[in-house]
Amino acid sequence: MTFASFGSTSPLPRQVADGWIIPFGVTSEQDTDGNTLYSGHEVFSLTLFQHDIEAAVTEAALPEGDYTADIHDALCHGIRLQRAAEYPPSSEYLDGVAKADQAQIDAYCDACLAIKAKYPFPDS
């Protein structure tokens, strides 16, 4: 576990060579110019799956607190990345629109909905 200053960018999990760096317990404050600055702890996780994230939080011995929302945010970020990697190219949709091919548009939408069903967001 490390403490980090993220500057004016709200932190998201970021991929590194052998896993993920996940922000936890992020707080924000205003500087004298009115800019929002973020800081918090970071932990390493092998994946963005719930069991790995929870294990990383336990092993990191973060300060006492409820990190449920942080775990939820990290899971949702991982789901967004997974979905994006599997969605069909948007050019397929645009091609269908340009040709007024409703079957192609419907096939694209169905493929996207299948990906959403495959990777549902966790309940809040």
Summary of the structure (lengths in Angstrom):
residues: 124
radius of gyration: 18.9
end to end distance: 25.6
largest distance: 57.8
contacts: 318
relative contact order: 0.14
helix: 45%
strand: 25%
